Amino acid sequence: MIIWDDSFSTGIEIIDQQHKYLFSLSRKLEILLETPIGVDKKEDAIMLLCDFRNFVTFHFYFEENYLKDLNSSDFYEHTNEHTLFINKLTDIDITNFSNEDYNELKTFLNTLYGYILTHIKERDTKLKMLIYN
């Protein structure tokens, strides 16, 4: 489990709030995956996956427009990372959920942890420098 702290802060309140919501979705996914096999969670898994897809699409669009407005020099590299992340998310095959196979969600959660620790902590926090320089 990854918990929000100030080291993840971009210094931009709206983006920080969006990142906090991503942490919240991550926690919901952790709880879902901790639910024992045999407990019907297919519908919850699909709804949570849709929440991730909708939110990430919105957040990346918002963040990319923000980067564009700041004339960020790493705009294309940054947006490419967003695209790769969305592809991982949309590649999850929900038909496996019918067989109680949530391995793709477990893999996605690990991807999400890596994303939070690298993309948000290393790339998004650089937004502070763009604003305050």
C-alpha positions as CSV (number, residue, x, y, z in Angstrom):
1,M,0.0,0.0,0.0
2,I,1.2,3.5,-0.9
3,I,0.0,6.3,1.2
4,W,0.0,10.0,0.1
5,D,2.5,12.3,1.7
6,D,4.0,15.6,0.8
7,S,6.8,14.0,-1.3
8,F,4.2,13.4,-3.9
9,S,3.0,17.0,-4.0
10,T,3.3,18.9,-7.3
11,G,2.6,22.2,-5.6
12,I,-0.5,22.5,-7.8
13,E,-3.5,21.9,-5.6
14,I,-5.9,20.6,-8.3
15,I,-3.4,18.1,-9.6
16,D,-2.5,17.0,-6.0
17,Q,-6.2,16.5,-5.3
18,Q,-6.4,14.4,-8.5
19,H,-3.4,12.3,-7.5
20,K,-4.9,11.8,-4.0
21,Y,-8.0,10.4,-5.7
22,L,-5.8,8.0,-7.7
23,F,-4.3,6.8,-4.4
24,S,-7.9,6.3,-3.2
25,L,-8.7,4.2,-6.2
26,S,-5.6,2.2,-5.7
27,R,-6.7,1.5,-2.1
28,K,-10.1,0.3,-3.4
29,L,-8.3,-2.0,-5.8
30,E,-6.1,-3.4,-2.9
31,I,-9.2,-4.1,-0.9
32,L,-11.0,-5.8,-3.8
33,L,-8.0,-8.0,-4.4
34,E,-7.9,-8.9,-0.7
35,T,-11.5,-10.2,-0.9
36,P,-11.4,-14.0,-0.7
37,I,-12.0,-16.2,-3.8
38,G,-15.6,-17.4,-3.8
39,V,-17.0,-14.0,-2.9
40,D,-18.6,-12.5,-6.0
41,K,-16.7,-9.4,-6.9
42,K,-16.9,-9.4,-10.7
43,E,-19.3,-6.5,-10.8
44,D,-17.2,-4.5,-8.3
45,A,-14.0,-5.3,-10.3
46,I,-15.6,-4.1,-13.5
47,M,-17.0,-0.9,-11.9
48,L,-13.6,-0.1,-10.3
49,L,-11.8,-0.7,-13.6
50,C,-14.2,1.7,-15.3
51,D,-13.6,4.2,-12.5
52,F,-9.9,3.9,-13.2
53,R,-10.3,4.3,-16.9
54,N,-12.6,7.3,-16.6
55,F,-10.5,9.1,-14.0
56,V,-7.1,8.4,-15.6
57,T,-8.4,9.7,-19.0
58,F,-9.7,12.9,-17.4
59,H,-6.6,13.4,-15.2
60,F,-4.2,12.9,-18.1
61,Y,-6.1,15.2,-20.3
62,F,-6.1,17.9,-17.6
63,E,-2.5,17.4,-16.8
64,E,-1.4,17.4,-20.4
65,N,-3.2,20.7,-21.0
66,Y,-1.5,22.1,-18.0
67,L,1.9,21.0,-19.3
68,K,1.1,22.5,-22.7
69,D,0.2,25.9,-21.1
70,L,3.5,25.8,-19.2
71,N,5.4,25.1,-22.4
72,S,7.0,22.1,-20.7
73,S,10.1,20.8,-22.5
74,D,9.3,17.2,-21.7
75,F,5.7,17.4,-22.9
76,Y,5.9,14.6,-25.5
77,E,7.8,12.3,-23.2
78,H,5.4,12.9,-20.4
79,T,2.3,12.3,-22.6
80,N,3.9,9.2,-24.0
81,E,4.1,7.8,-20.4
82,H,0.5,8.6,-20.0
83,T,-0.4,6.7,-23.2
84,L,1.6,3.7,-22.2
85,F,-0.2,3.6,-18.8
86,I,-3.6,3.9,-20.5
87,N,-2.7,1.1,-22.8
88,K,-1.9,-1.2,-19.8
89,L,-5.2,-0.2,-18.3
90,T,-7.3,-0.8,-21.4
91,D,-5.6,-4.1,-22.2
92,I,-7.1,-5.7,-19.1
93,D,-9.5,-8.5,-20.2
94,I,-12.6,-8.4,-18.0
95,T,-13.8,-11.7,-19.3
96,N,-11.4,-13.4,-17.0
97,F,-13.3,-11.9,-14.0
98,S,-16.1,-14.5,-14.6
99,N,-13.7,-17.2,-13.7
100,E,-12.5,-15.4,-10.6
101,D,-9.2,-14.7,-12.4
102,Y,-8.0,-11.3,-11.2
103,N,-4.3,-11.8,-12.1
104,E,-4.4,-8.9,-14.6
105,L,-5.7,-6.6,-11.9
106,K,-2.9,-7.7,-9.6
107,T,-0.4,-7.0,-12.4
108,F,-2.1,-3.6,-12.9
109,L,-1.8,-2.8,-9.2
110,N,1.9,-3.5,-9.4
111,T,2.1,-1.3,-12.5
112,L,0.2,1.4,-10.6
113,Y,2.6,1.3,-7.7
114,G,5.5,1.7,-10.1
115,Y,3.7,4.5,-11.9
116,I,3.0,6.3,-8.6
117,L,6.6,5.9,-7.4
118,T,8.2,6.9,-10.7
119,H,5.9,9.0,-12.8
120,I,4.2,11.0,-10.1
121,K,7.1,11.2,-7.6
122,E,9.8,11.9,-10.2
123,R,8.1,13.5,-13.2
124,D,5.0,15.2,-12.0
125,T,6.6,16.8,-8.9
126,K,8.9,18.6,-11.4
127,L,5.9,20.8,-12.1
128,K,6.9,22.8,-9.1
129,M,10.0,23.8,-10.8
130,L,8.1,25.0,-14.0
131,I,5.8,27.1,-11.9
132,Y,8.2,28.6,-9.4
133,N,11.1,29.3,-11.8
